[in-house]
Amino acid sequence: MSKCFVLAPLKRKSCSLIYRKTTSRKTAFIATIFFYDNCATRIRDALSQSLGADFAYNASAAPRRRSFRQWVDPYLSFSWVRLGIYLLLGVPADKMADGPRWMFLPDNLKEGLEQASIRQAGQWKPAALPTKAVFAGLGHKATSSWLNPYLILPLICGLMAILLAFAPFRLTQWVDFSLFLLIGLVGVFFLLMWLGTDHSATKNNLNLLWAWPSHLVFAFYFLRKSPHYWSGRYFGVFTITQALLMTGWSFWPQSLHSSLLALSTLLMWRALRYYFRSGVVGYVSKQ
């Protein structure tokens, strides 16, 4: 697609200089902030900066009020990619894309520019000319598969629950150890994406409410012949956290993938079982 604008020569030159500056060799390799500084937002901002008060976006151009995550959702036709995005993006992704910020995607930018206005000779006119097709793509129709997280994750968790309910004790120890060790590794990864990178969208990730990095250490307590008292308290706190997490699943400031409910339930059950085996309840009742 090609988009042309109604610009006077001086305005055209000013806009071109600003855009070239933002895409120069010095700035081309600077880390961008996906929602606020990318290829689409730089065009949006270059027009506003170069044209100033003579250029205006239509405040009501956005179809409806959505968060950044909700705007990205339609482009995630592959369900496993969507799960990955939901796991990685934290609370910042659920902020509302108000005002010009909704034009952080190329399609949104195109729609916003089509409704923008420019002032010439004291009169406001449409800023963009009709869109021209430079190359007509073949198109791609998204297809959904039944092998999606909404089916596979609950199925795996259900099979694990059946196995753990009837398997010998020694086997359940190793399964619990492996499960919580893996979840601990996932939690460490989330924590590194939050604290160890410059990606603002991955900060404040509430998936850490079920993926505790500390599981990486406490998972080894499942291998003990007799449960440890203080680790029992740890898993008791984790059980309460999971109950609160699932109770307010739809009300947290971050959208959590619904397929993870099964995993959270399985983790809560195994942690609760260890809590009762550790003797914490009996110890407290004696106090």
RAJOPE-V353194 format. One record per pair of residues at least 12 apart in sequence whose ideal C-beta (glycine too) atoms are under 6 Angstrom apart, sorted by the first residue. I is the first residue (numbers start at 0). J is the second residue. D is the distance in Angstrom with one decimal. If there is no record, write none. Layout:
i=(I	I)
j=(J	J)
d=(D	D)
//
This chain:
i=(0	1	1	2	2	3	4	4	5	10	13	14	14	17	17	17	18	21	30	32	33	34	34	39	39	39	39	40	43	43	53	54	55	56	56	56	57	60	60	61	66	66	67	67	68	68	68	70	76	78	78	82	82	85	86	87	88	89	89	89	89	90	90	90	91	91	92	93	93	112	113	148	149	152	152	153	156	156	156	172	172	175	175	176	176	176	179	179	180	182	182	183	183	183	183	185	186	186	186	186	187	189	189	189	189	190	205	205	208	209	217	217	226	226	228	231	231	231	232	234	234	234	235	237	238	238	238	238	241	241	245)
j=(130	131	133	127	130	128	126	127	117	50	49	45	49	45	48	49	45	41	197	199	200	67	103	103	104	105	108	103	102	108	118	117	116	99	111	115	114	111	114	101	93	95	92	96	92	93	254	96	141	147	148	148	256	256	206	201	200	201	202	203	204	203	252	253	199	200	200	253	254	127	127	258	258	258	261	261	261	262	265	221	222	221	269	218	221	222	214	218	218	210	214	212	214	215	218	210	207	210	211	212	212	204	206	207	210	212	251	253	244	263	230	233	276	277	277	274	277	279	279	270	273	274	274	270	267	270	271	274	263	267	263)
d=(5.6	4.4	4.8	5.7	5.9	4.4	5.6	5.6	6.0	5.8	4.2	5.9	3.8	4.6	5.4	4.9	4.2	4.7	5.2	5.4	5.5	4.8	5.4	5.8	6.0	5.0	4.5	5.3	5.0	5.9	4.3	5.3	5.1	5.4	5.6	5.0	4.1	5.1	4.4	4.5	4.7	5.6	5.1	5.2	4.3	5.4	5.8	5.9	3.4	3.9	5.8	4.6	5.5	4.1	5.7	5.6	5.2	5.6	5.2	4.4	3.7	4.0	5.3	4.7	5.6	5.2	5.4	5.4	5.7	4.9	5.5	4.0	4.9	4.5	5.5	3.9	4.1	5.7	4.5	5.2	5.7	4.3	5.3	5.2	4.3	5.4	4.4	3.8	4.1	5.3	5.1	5.9	3.4	3.2	5.9	4.6	5.9	3.7	5.3	3.9	4.6	5.0	5.7	5.3	5.8	5.2	5.7	4.3	4.9	4.8	5.6	5.6	4.7	3.8	5.9	5.2	2.4	4.3	5.8	4.0	4.7	4.8	4.3	4.7	5.4	4.7	4.6	5.9	5.3	3.7	5.8)
//
